[in-house]
Amino acid sequence: MSAAAEDPGSPGPGPDPGVAPASASASAGRRTLLLLPAIPALALLASVWLPFVNAERLWFGMPSLYVWICAWVLALTPALAAVEWGLWRPRERAGGERR
């Protein structure tokens, strides 16, 4: 058994020298990136309460609610892809494992 395992108060091994530490601004940028898919999700949830969407009118020859929902569903895919790319790409560059 190692000395670090016996004494819980002692510091463990240092950071892995092969992995660059994430800067505070990059970490904050990644956290705000997580909010990106919330925009289409909130737009989808609010669609039935928005009077300009939930009305008896046509947009592009289709009901406005249908066009609104289709547009936000299509916008959700790139938002989720941006989150996936933004969260995992820096770890792959640094040599970290993807879980």
PDB file as gemmi writes it, atoms N, CA and C in Angstrom:
CRYST1    1.000    1.000    1.000  90.00  90.00  90.00 P 1                      
ATOM      1  N   MET A   1       0.835  -1.180   0.000  1.00  0.00           N  
ATOM      2  CA  MET A   1       0.000   0.000   0.000  1.00  0.00           C  
ATOM      3  C   MET A   1       0.883   1.248   0.000  1.00  0.00           C  
ATOM      4  N   SER A   2       0.519   2.255  -0.744  1.00  0.00           N  
ATOM      5  CA  SER A   2       1.338   3.451  -0.830  1.00  0.00           C  
ATOM      6  C   SER A   2       1.050   4.382   0.338  1.00  0.00           C  
ATOM      7  N   ALA A   3       1.934   5.351   0.538  1.00  0.00           N  
ATOM      8  CA  ALA A   3       1.780   6.298   1.639  1.00  0.00           C  
ATOM      9  C   ALA A   3       0.563   7.190   1.422  1.00  0.00           C  
ATOM     10  N   ALA A   4       0.233   7.525   0.175  1.00  0.00           N  
ATOM     11  CA  ALA A   4      -0.926   8.378  -0.109  1.00  0.00           C  
ATOM     12  C   ALA A   4      -2.223   7.641   0.204  1.00  0.00           C  
ATOM     13  N   ALA A   5      -2.228   6.323   0.026  1.00  0.00           N  
ATOM     14  CA  ALA A   5      -3.434   5.553   0.305  1.00  0.00           C  
ATOM     15  C   ALA A   5      -3.634   5.372   1.801  1.00  0.00           C  
ATOM     16  N   GLU A   6      -2.542   5.323   2.571  1.00  0.00           N  
ATOM     17  CA  GLU A   6      -2.642   5.156   4.019  1.00  0.00           C  
ATOM     18  C   GLU A   6      -3.073   6.437   4.710  1.00  0.00           C  
ATOM     19  N   ASP A   7      -2.564   7.569   4.285  1.00  0.00           N  
ATOM     20  CA  ASP A   7      -2.852   8.842   4.937  1.00  0.00           C  
ATOM     21  C   ASP A   7      -3.793   9.654   4.057  1.00  0.00           C  
ATOM     22  N   PRO A   8      -5.100   9.745   4.421  1.00  0.00           N  
ATOM     23  CA  PRO A   8      -6.034  10.474   3.566  1.00  0.00           C  
ATOM     24  C   PRO A   8      -5.774  11.975   3.521  1.00  0.00           C  
ATOM     25  N   GLY A   9      -5.010  12.506   4.458  1.00  0.00           N  
ATOM     26  CA  GLY A   9      -4.727  13.938   4.470  1.00  0.00           C  
ATOM     27  C   GLY A   9      -3.600  14.342   3.555  1.00  0.00           C  
ATOM     28  N   SER A  10      -2.816  13.387   3.130  1.00  0.00           N  
ATOM     29  CA  SER A  10      -1.688  13.736   2.278  1.00  0.00           C  
ATOM     30  C   SER A  10      -2.164  13.948   0.843  1.00  0.00           C  
ATOM     31  N   PRO A  11      -1.537  14.869   0.154  1.00  0.00           N  
ATOM     32  CA  PRO A  11      -1.960  15.114  -1.230  1.00  0.00           C  
ATOM     33  C   PRO A  11      -1.608  13.921  -2.110  1.00  0.00           C  
ATOM     34  N   GLY A  12      -2.471  13.678  -3.065  1.00  0.00           N  
ATOM     35  CA  GLY A  12      -2.250  12.578  -3.999  1.00  0.00           C  
ATOM     36  C   GLY A  12      -1.248  12.987  -5.049  1.00  0.00           C  
ATOM     37  N   PRO A  13      -1.111  12.175  -6.039  1.00  0.00           N  
ATOM     38  CA  PRO A  13      -0.185  12.525  -7.113  1.00  0.00           C  
ATOM     39  C   PRO A  13      -0.639  13.794  -7.821  1.00  0.00           C  
ATOM     40  N   GLY A  14       0.295  14.497  -8.370  1.00  0.00           N  
ATOM     41  CA  GLY A  14       0.003  15.757  -9.058  1.00  0.00           C  
ATOM     42  C   GLY A  14      -0.759  15.534 -10.342  1.00  0.00           C  
ATOM     43  N   PRO A  15      -1.064  16.612 -11.047  1.00  0.00           N  
ATOM     44  CA  PRO A  15      -1.793  16.476 -12.308  1.00  0.00           C  
ATOM     45  C   PRO A  15      -0.955  15.731 -13.325  1.00  0.00           C  
ATOM     46  N   ASP A  16      -1.630  15.065 -14.212  1.00  0.00           N  
ATOM     47  CA  ASP A  16      -0.974  14.311 -15.265  1.00  0.00           C  
ATOM     48  C   ASP A  16      -0.203  15.282 -16.155  1.00  0.00           C  
ATOM     49  N   PRO A  17       1.096  15.104 -16.319  1.00  0.00           N  
ATOM     50  CA  PRO A  17       1.860  16.057 -17.129  1.00  0.00           C  
ATOM     51  C   PRO A  17       1.473  16.040 -18.600  1.00  0.00           C  
ATOM     52  N   GLY A  18       0.806  14.989 -19.067  1.00  0.00           N  
ATOM     53  CA  GLY A  18       0.418  14.926 -20.470  1.00  0.00           C  
ATOM     54  C   GLY A  18      -0.869  15.662 -20.776  1.00  0.00           C  
ATOM     55  N   VAL A  19      -1.617  16.067 -19.740  1.00  0.00           N  
ATOM     56  CA  VAL A  19      -2.900  16.728 -19.940  1.00  0.00           C  
ATOM     57  C   VAL A  19      -2.776  18.174 -19.490  1.00  0.00           C  
ATOM     58  N   ALA A  20      -3.045  19.088 -20.397  1.00  0.00           N  
ATOM     59  CA  ALA A  20      -2.978  20.508 -20.072  1.00  0.00           C  
ATOM     60  C   ALA A  20      -4.188  20.889 -19.229  1.00  0.00           C  
ATOM     61  N   PRO A  21      -3.989  21.677 -18.167  1.00  0.00           N  
ATOM     62  CA  PRO A  21      -5.126  22.082 -17.348  1.00  0.00           C  
ATOM     63  C   PRO A  21      -6.029  23.034 -18.122  1.00  0.00           C  
ATOM     64  N   ALA A  22      -7.328  22.909 -17.912  1.00  0.00           N  
ATOM     65  CA  ALA A  22      -8.292  23.777 -18.596  1.00  0.00           C  
ATOM     66  C   ALA A  22      -8.274  25.144 -17.934  1.00  0.00           C  
ATOM     67  N   SER A  23      -8.259  26.173 -18.737  1.00  0.00           N  
ATOM     68  CA  SER A  23      -8.286  27.514 -18.172  1.00  0.00           C  
ATOM     69  C   SER A  23      -9.686  27.833 -17.685  1.00  0.00           C  
ATOM     70  N   ALA A  24      -9.782  28.837 -16.823  1.00  0.00           N  
ATOM     71  CA  ALA A  24     -11.079  29.198 -16.246  1.00  0.00           C  
ATOM     72  C   ALA A  24     -12.036  29.708 -17.313  1.00  0.00           C  
ATOM     73  N   SER A  25     -11.531  30.453 -18.286  1.00  0.00           N  
ATOM     74  CA  SER A  25     -12.415  30.979 -19.325  1.00  0.00           C  
ATOM     75  C   SER A  25     -12.918  29.868 -20.238  1.00  0.00           C  
ATOM     76  N   ALA A  26     -12.082  28.884 -20.511  1.00  0.00           N  
ATOM     77  CA  ALA A  26     -12.523  27.763 -21.341  1.00  0.00           C  
ATOM     78  C   ALA A  26     -13.574  26.945 -20.611  1.00  0.00           C  
ATOM     79  N   SER A  27     -13.394  26.787 -19.311  1.00  0.00           N  
ATOM     80  CA  SER A  27     -14.361  26.035 -18.521  1.00  0.00           C  
ATOM     81  C   SER A  27     -15.695  26.780 -18.464  1.00  0.00           C  
ATOM     82  N   ALA A  28     -15.658  28.090 -18.296  1.00  0.00           N  
ATOM     83  CA  ALA A  28     -16.894  28.879 -18.277  1.00  0.00           C  
ATOM     84  C   ALA A  28     -17.559  28.863 -19.645  1.00  0.00           C  
ATOM     85  N   GLY A  29     -16.769  28.870 -20.705  1.00  0.00           N  
ATOM     86  CA  GLY A  29     -17.323  28.797 -22.055  1.00  0.00           C  
ATOM     87  C   GLY A  29     -18.014  27.477 -22.311  1.00  0.00           C  
ATOM     88  N   ARG A  30     -17.441  26.402 -21.767  1.00  0.00           N  
ATOM     89  CA  ARG A  30     -18.068  25.092 -21.932  1.00  0.00           C  
ATOM     90  C   ARG A  30     -19.360  24.998 -21.128  1.00  0.00           C  
ATOM     91  N   ARG A  31     -19.386  25.637 -19.951  1.00  0.00           N  
ATOM     92  CA  ARG A  31     -20.617  25.617 -19.153  1.00  0.00           C  
ATOM     93  C   ARG A  31     -21.726  26.394 -19.845  1.00  0.00           C  
ATOM     94  N   THR A  32     -21.402  27.522 -20.460  1.00  0.00           N  
ATOM     95  CA  THR A  32     -22.437  28.276 -21.172  1.00  0.00           C  
ATOM     96  C   THR A  32     -22.860  27.555 -22.448  1.00  0.00           C  
ATOM     97  N   LEU A  33     -21.969  26.753 -22.985  1.00  0.00           N  
ATOM     98  CA  LEU A  33     -22.314  25.970 -24.170  1.00  0.00           C  
ATOM     99  C   LEU A  33     -23.417  24.964 -23.855  1.00  0.00           C  
ATOM    100  N   LEU A  34     -23.482  24.521 -22.606  1.00  0.00           N  
ATOM    101  CA  LEU A  34     -24.532  23.588 -22.199  1.00  0.00           C  
ATOM    102  C   LEU A  34     -25.918  24.218 -22.256  1.00  0.00           C  
ATOM    103  N   LEU A  35     -25.990  25.539 -22.216  1.00  0.00           N  
ATOM    104  CA  LEU A  35     -27.277  26.226 -22.274  1.00  0.00           C  
ATOM    105  C   LEU A  35     -27.808  26.351 -23.698  1.00  0.00           C  
ATOM    106  N   LEU A  36     -26.977  26.098 -24.679  1.00  0.00           N  
ATOM    107  CA  LEU A  36     -27.382  26.255 -26.072  1.00  0.00           C  
ATOM    108  C   LEU A  36     -28.597  25.410 -26.457  1.00  0.00           C  
ATOM    109  N   PRO A  37     -28.692  24.140 -26.091  1.00  0.00           N  
ATOM    110  CA  PRO A  37     -29.891  23.366 -26.451  1.00  0.00           C  
ATOM    111  C   PRO A  37     -31.143  23.792 -25.688  1.00  0.00           C  
ATOM    112  N   ALA A  38     -30.991  24.593 -24.652  1.00  0.00           N  
ATOM    113  CA  ALA A  38     -32.164  25.046 -23.896  1.00  0.00           C  
ATOM    114  C   ALA A  38     -33.010  26.016 -24.717  1.00  0.00           C  
ATOM    115  N   ILE A  39     -32.409  26.731 -25.641  1.00  0.00           N  
ATOM    116  CA  ILE A  39     -33.152  27.701 -26.450  1.00  0.00           C  
ATOM    117  C   ILE A  39     -34.193  27.001 -27.323  1.00  0.00           C  
ATOM    118  N   PRO A  40     -33.807  26.005 -28.141  1.00  0.00           N  
ATOM    119  CA  PRO A  40     -34.846  25.311 -28.915  1.00  0.00           C  
ATOM    120  C   PRO A  40     -35.843  24.557 -28.043  1.00  0.00           C  
ATOM    121  N   ALA A  41     -35.372  24.003 -26.927  1.00  0.00           N  
ATOM    122  CA  ALA A  41     -36.284  23.266 -26.056  1.00  0.00           C  
ATOM    123  C   ALA A  41     -37.336  24.194 -25.454  1.00  0.00           C  
ATOM    124  N   LEU A  42     -36.924  25.378 -25.011  1.00  0.00           N  
ATOM    125  CA  LEU A  42     -37.885  26.341 -24.472  1.00  0.00           C  
ATOM    126  C   LEU A  42     -38.823  26.861 -25.553  1.00  0.00           C  
ATOM    127  N   ALA A  43     -38.314  27.047 -26.756  1.00  0.00           N  
ATOM    128  CA  ALA A  43     -39.171  27.494 -27.860  1.00  0.00           C  
ATOM    129  C   ALA A  43     -40.219  26.442 -28.190  1.00  0.00           C  
ATOM    130  N   LEU A  44     -39.834  25.181 -28.116  1.00  0.00           N  
ATOM    131  CA  LEU A  44     -40.802  24.109 -28.368  1.00  0.00           C  
ATOM    132  C   LEU A  44     -41.854  24.038 -27.269  1.00  0.00           C  
ATOM    133  N   LEU A  45     -41.418  24.182 -26.024  1.00  0.00           N  
ATOM    134  CA  LEU A  45     -42.363  24.123 -24.916  1.00  0.00           C  
ATOM    135  C   LEU A  45     -43.310  25.320 -24.900  1.00  0.00           C  
ATOM    136  N   ALA A  46     -42.829  26.474 -25.311  1.00  0.00           N  
ATOM    137  CA  ALA A  46     -43.639  27.691 -25.270  1.00  0.00           C  
ATOM    138  C   ALA A  46     -44.523  27.864 -26.497  1.00  0.00           C  
ATOM    139  N   SER A  47     -44.401  27.004 -27.469  1.00  0.00           N  
ATOM    140  CA  SER A  47     -45.107  27.216 -28.735  1.00  0.00           C  
ATOM    141  C   SER A  47     -46.621  27.277 -28.589  1.00  0.00           C  
ATOM    142  N   VAL A  48     -47.190  26.521 -27.685  1.00  0.00           N  
ATOM    143  CA  VAL A  48     -48.650  26.536 -27.556  1.00  0.00           C  
ATOM    144  C   VAL A  48     -49.154  27.789 -26.853  1.00  0.00           C  
ATOM    145  N   TRP A  49     -48.264  28.506 -26.150  1.00  0.00           N  
ATOM    146  CA  TRP A  49     -48.691  29.728 -25.460  1.00  0.00           C  
ATOM    147  C   TRP A  49     -48.347  31.003 -26.229  1.00  0.00           C  
ATOM    148  N   LEU A  50     -47.633  30.886 -27.324  1.00  0.00           N  
ATOM    149  CA  LEU A  50     -47.289  32.066 -28.115  1.00  0.00           C  
ATOM    150  C   LEU A  50     -48.423  32.359 -29.088  1.00  0.00           C  
ATOM    151  N   PRO A  51     -49.053  33.524 -28.964  1.00  0.00           N  
ATOM    152  CA  PRO A  51     -50.227  33.799 -29.798  1.00  0.00           C  
ATOM    153  C   PRO A  51     -49.908  33.928 -31.289  1.00  0.00           C  
ATOM    154  N   PHE A  52     -48.717  34.379 -31.642  1.00  0.00           N  
ATOM    155  CA  PHE A  52     -48.405  34.511 -33.066  1.00  0.00           C  
ATOM    156  C   PHE A  52     -48.095  33.159 -33.701  1.00  0.00           C  
ATOM    157  N   VAL A  53     -47.848  32.137 -32.887  1.00  0.00           N  
ATOM    158  CA  VAL A  53     -47.579  30.799 -33.406  1.00  0.00           C  
ATOM    159  C   VAL A  53     -48.837  29.945 -33.373  1.00  0.00           C  
ATOM    160  N   ASN A  54     -49.524  29.960 -32.263  1.00  0.00           N  
ATOM    161  CA  ASN A  54     -50.704  29.122 -32.091  1.00  0.00           C  
ATOM    162  C   ASN A  54     -51.948  29.887 -32.542  1.00  0.00           C  
ATOM    163  N   ALA A  55     -52.018  30.135 -33.824  1.00  0.00           N  
ATOM    164  CA  ALA A  55     -53.140  30.865 -34.410  1.00  0.00           C  
ATOM    165  C   ALA A  55     -53.555  30.158 -35.700  1.00  0.00           C  
ATOM    166  N   GLU A  56     -54.710  30.538 -36.174  1.00  0.00           N  
ATOM    167  CA  GLU A  56     -55.207  29.932 -37.416  1.00  0.00           C  
ATOM    168  C   GLU A  56     -54.708  30.724 -38.618  1.00  0.00           C  
ATOM    169  N   ARG A  57     -53.456  30.580 -38.913  1.00  0.00           N  
ATOM    170  CA  ARG A  57     -52.877  31.223 -40.101  1.00  0.00           C  
ATOM    171  C   ARG A  57     -51.855  30.286 -40.706  1.00  0.00           C  
ATOM    172  N   LEU A  58     -51.515  30.545 -41.922  1.00  0.00           N  
ATOM    173  CA  LEU A  58     -50.581  29.684 -42.638  1.00  0.00           C  
ATOM    174  C   LEU A  58     -49.234  30.380 -42.811  1.00  0.00           C  
ATOM    175  N   TRP A  59     -48.180  29.644 -42.611  1.00  0.00           N  
ATOM    176  CA  TRP A  59     -46.830  30.082 -42.923  1.00  0.00           C  
ATOM    177  C   TRP A  59     -46.313  29.118 -43.982  1.00  0.00           C  
ATOM    178  N   PHE A  60     -45.909  29.637 -45.109  1.00  0.00           N  
ATOM    179  CA  PHE A  60     -45.400  28.816 -46.215  1.00  0.00           C  
ATOM    180  C   PHE A  60     -46.416  27.757 -46.635  1.00  0.00           C  
ATOM    181  N   GLY A  61     -47.677  28.060 -46.490  1.00  0.00           N  
ATOM    182  CA  GLY A  61     -48.732  27.149 -46.907  1.00  0.00           C  
ATOM    183  C   GLY A  61     -49.047  26.046 -45.911  1.00  0.00           C  
ATOM    184  N   MET A  62     -48.447  26.102 -44.729  1.00  0.00           N  
ATOM    185  CA  MET A  62     -48.684  25.092 -43.694  1.00  0.00           C  
ATOM    186  C   MET A  62     -49.117  25.800 -42.409  1.00  0.00           C  
ATOM    187  N   PRO A  63     -49.764  25.086 -41.500  1.00  0.00           N  
ATOM    188  CA  PRO A  63     -50.140  25.713 -40.228  1.00  0.00           C  
ATOM    189  C   PRO A  63     -48.905  26.253 -39.505  1.00  0.00           C  
ATOM    190  N   SER A  64     -49.073  27.427 -38.892  1.00  0.00           N  
ATOM    191  CA  SER A  64     -47.933  28.099 -38.272  1.00  0.00           C  
ATOM    192  C   SER A  64     -47.300  27.276 -37.155  1.00  0.00           C  
ATOM    193  N   LEU A  65     -48.094  26.567 -36.383  1.00  0.00           N  
ATOM    194  CA  LEU A  65     -47.555  25.741 -35.303  1.00  0.00           C  
ATOM    195  C   LEU A  65     -46.668  24.628 -35.861  1.00  0.00           C  
ATOM    196  N   TYR A  66     -47.071  24.045 -36.968  1.00  0.00           N  
ATOM    197  CA  TYR A  66     -46.289  22.990 -37.605  1.00  0.00           C  
ATOM    198  C   TYR A  66     -44.936  23.527 -38.085  1.00  0.00           C  
ATOM    199  N   VAL A  67     -44.946  24.684 -38.714  1.00  0.00           N  
ATOM    200  CA  VAL A  67     -43.692  25.280 -39.204  1.00  0.00           C  
ATOM    201  C   VAL A  67     -42.785  25.631 -38.039  1.00  0.00           C  
ATOM    202  N   TRP A  68     -43.355  26.210 -36.981  1.00  0.00           N  
ATOM    203  CA  TRP A  68     -42.589  26.604 -35.798  1.00  0.00           C  
ATOM    204  C   TRP A  68     -41.904  25.382 -35.171  1.00  0.00           C  
ATOM    205  N   ILE A  69     -42.662  24.319 -34.974  1.00  0.00           N  
ATOM    206  CA  ILE A  69     -42.108  23.126 -34.337  1.00  0.00           C  
ATOM    207  C   ILE A  69     -41.055  22.476 -35.225  1.00  0.00           C  
ATOM    208  N   CYS A  70     -41.307  22.388 -36.513  1.00  0.00           N  
ATOM    209  CA  CYS A  70     -40.320  21.802 -37.424  1.00  0.00           C  
ATOM    210  C   CYS A  70     -39.021  22.604 -37.434  1.00  0.00           C  
ATOM    211  N   ALA A  71     -39.127  23.916 -37.428  1.00  0.00           N  
ATOM    212  CA  ALA A  71     -37.927  24.762 -37.444  1.00  0.00           C  
ATOM    213  C   ALA A  71     -37.100  24.566 -36.176  1.00  0.00           C  
ATOM    214  N   TRP A  72     -37.742  24.506 -35.018  1.00  0.00           N  
ATOM    215  CA  TRP A  72     -37.001  24.357 -33.771  1.00  0.00           C  
ATOM    216  C   TRP A  72     -36.465  22.947 -33.582  1.00  0.00           C  
ATOM    217  N   VAL A  73     -37.163  21.946 -34.102  1.00  0.00           N  
ATOM    218  CA  VAL A  73     -36.618  20.579 -34.056  1.00  0.00           C  
ATOM    219  C   VAL A  73     -35.371  20.495 -34.928  1.00  0.00           C  
ATOM    220  N   LEU A  74     -35.408  21.132 -36.085  1.00  0.00           N  
ATOM    221  CA  LEU A  74     -34.225  21.158 -36.946  1.00  0.00           C  
ATOM    222  C   LEU A  74     -33.088  21.964 -36.325  1.00  0.00           C  
ATOM    223  N   ALA A  75     -33.411  22.987 -35.547  1.00  0.00           N  
ATOM    224  CA  ALA A  75     -32.377  23.795 -34.880  1.00  0.00           C  
ATOM    225  C   ALA A  75     -31.790  23.068 -33.672  1.00  0.00           C  
ATOM    226  N   LEU A  76     -32.512  22.131 -33.122  1.00  0.00           N  
ATOM    227  CA  LEU A  76     -32.035  21.407 -31.948  1.00  0.00           C  
ATOM    228  C   LEU A  76     -30.855  20.489 -32.285  1.00  0.00           C  
ATOM    229  N   THR A  77     -30.851  19.923 -33.460  1.00  0.00           N  
ATOM    230  CA  THR A  77     -29.772  19.011 -33.840  1.00  0.00           C  
ATOM    231  C   THR A  77     -28.408  19.704 -33.902  1.00  0.00           C  
ATOM    232  N   PRO A  78     -28.270  20.859 -34.575  1.00  0.00           N  
ATOM    233  CA  PRO A  78     -26.962  21.527 -34.539  1.00  0.00           C  
ATOM    234  C   PRO A  78     -26.581  22.028 -33.143  1.00  0.00           C  
ATOM    235  N   ALA A  79     -27.577  22.388 -32.332  1.00  0.00           N  
ATOM    236  CA  ALA A  79     -27.274  22.830 -30.966  1.00  0.00           C  
ATOM    237  C   ALA A  79     -26.680  21.685 -30.153  1.00  0.00           C  
ATOM    238  N   LEU A  80     -27.259  20.517 -30.273  1.00  0.00           N  
ATOM    239  CA  LEU A  80     -26.722  19.354 -29.563  1.00  0.00           C  
ATOM    240  C   LEU A  80     -25.359  18.945 -30.121  1.00  0.00           C  
ATOM    241  N   ALA A  81     -25.185  19.073 -31.414  1.00  0.00           N  
ATOM    242  CA  ALA A  81     -23.886  18.755 -32.024  1.00  0.00           C  
ATOM    243  C   ALA A  81     -22.810  19.734 -31.548  1.00  0.00           C  
ATOM    244  N   ALA A  82     -23.165  21.007 -31.404  1.00  0.00           N  
ATOM    245  CA  ALA A  82     -22.202  22.002 -30.915  1.00  0.00           C  
ATOM    246  C   ALA A  82     -21.789  21.698 -29.485  1.00  0.00           C  
ATOM    247  N   VAL A  83     -22.721  21.268 -28.673  1.00  0.00           N  
ATOM    248  CA  VAL A  83     -22.383  20.899 -27.299  1.00  0.00           C  
ATOM    249  C   VAL A  83     -21.467  19.684 -27.290  1.00  0.00           C  
ATOM    250  N   GLU A  84     -21.809  18.680 -28.055  1.00  0.00           N  
ATOM    251  CA  GLU A  84     -20.979  17.474 -28.124  1.00  0.00           C  
ATOM    252  C   GLU A  84     -19.575  17.808 -28.613  1.00  0.00           C  
ATOM    253  N   TRP A  85     -19.486  18.590 -29.652  1.00  0.00           N  
ATOM    254  CA  TRP A  85     -18.183  18.943 -30.211  1.00  0.00           C  
ATOM    255  C   TRP A  85     -17.396  19.827 -29.247  1.00  0.00           C  
ATOM    256  N   GLY A  86     -18.084  20.767 -28.615  1.00  0.00           N  
ATOM    257  CA  GLY A  86     -17.403  21.697 -27.716  1.00  0.00           C  
ATOM    258  C   GLY A  86     -16.961  21.085 -26.410  1.00  0.00           C  
ATOM    259  N   LEU A  87     -17.637  20.051 -25.946  1.00  0.00           N  
ATOM    260  CA  LEU A  87     -17.258  19.434 -24.689  1.00  0.00           C  
ATOM    261  C   LEU A  87     -16.192  18.361 -24.860  1.00  0.00           C  
ATOM    262  N   TRP A  88     -16.240  17.617 -25.933  1.00  0.00           N  
ATOM    263  CA  TRP A  88     -15.313  16.503 -26.086  1.00  0.00           C  
ATOM    264  C   TRP A  88     -14.076  16.841 -26.891  1.00  0.00           C  
ATOM    265  N   ARG A  89     -14.146  17.797 -27.788  1.00  0.00           N  
ATOM    266  CA  ARG A  89     -13.002  18.102 -28.651  1.00  0.00           C  
ATOM    267  C   ARG A  89     -11.775  18.567 -27.855  1.00  0.00           C  
ATOM    268  N   PRO A  90     -11.908  19.460 -26.859  1.00  0.00           N  
ATOM    269  CA  PRO A  90     -10.700  19.850 -26.102  1.00  0.00           C  
ATOM    270  C   PRO A  90     -10.082  18.684 -25.337  1.00  0.00           C  
ATOM    271  N   ARG A  91     -10.893  17.761 -24.827  1.00  0.00           N  
ATOM    272  CA  ARG A  91     -10.346  16.612 -24.111  1.00  0.00           C  
ATOM    273  C   ARG A  91      -9.600  15.685 -25.056  1.00  0.00           C  
ATOM    274  N   GLU A  92     -10.105  15.525 -26.271  1.00  0.00           N  
ATOM    275  CA  GLU A  92      -9.431  14.667 -27.239  1.00  0.00           C  
ATOM    276  C   GLU A  92      -8.096  15.270 -27.644  1.00  0.00           C  
ATOM    277  N   ARG A  93      -8.040  16.583 -27.769  1.00  0.00           N  
ATOM    278  CA  ARG A  93      -6.777  17.248 -28.118  1.00  0.00           C  
ATOM    279  C   ARG A  93      -5.763  17.081 -26.998  1.00  0.00           C  
ATOM    280  N   ALA A  94      -6.239  17.126 -25.728  1.00  0.00           N  
ATOM    281  CA  ALA A  94      -5.345  17.035 -24.595  1.00  0.00           C  
ATOM    282  C   ALA A  94      -4.942  15.594 -24.300  1.00  0.00           C  
ATOM    283  N   GLY A  95      -5.580  14.645 -24.945  1.00  0.00           N  
ATOM    284  CA  GLY A  95      -5.235  13.250 -24.742  1.00  0.00           C  
ATOM    285  C   GLY A  95      -6.049  12.584 -23.657  1.00  0.00           C  
ATOM    286  N   GLY A  96      -7.107  13.250 -23.182  1.00  0.00           N  
ATOM    287  CA  GLY A  96      -7.960  12.654 -22.160  1.00  0.00           C  
ATOM    288  C   GLY A  96      -8.873  11.611 -22.744  1.00  0.00           C  
ATOM    289  N   GLU A  97      -9.400  10.774 -21.866  1.00  0.00           N  
ATOM    290  CA  GLU A  97     -10.312   9.722 -22.326  1.00  0.00           C  
ATOM    291  C   GLU A  97     -11.724  10.228 -22.409  1.00  0.00           C  
ATOM    292  N   ARG A  98     -12.452   9.722 -23.341  1.00  0.00           N  
ATOM    293  CA  ARG A  98     -13.873  10.055 -23.504  1.00  0.00           C  
ATOM    294  C   ARG A  98     -14.688   8.983 -22.810  1.00  0.00           C  
ATOM    295  N   ARG A  99     -15.567   9.401 -21.910  1.00  0.00           N  
ATOM    296  CA  ARG A  99     -16.388   8.433 -21.179  1.00  0.00           C  
ATOM    297  C   ARG A  99     -17.782   8.450 -21.686  1.00  0.00           C  
TER     298      ARG A  99                                                      
END                                                                             
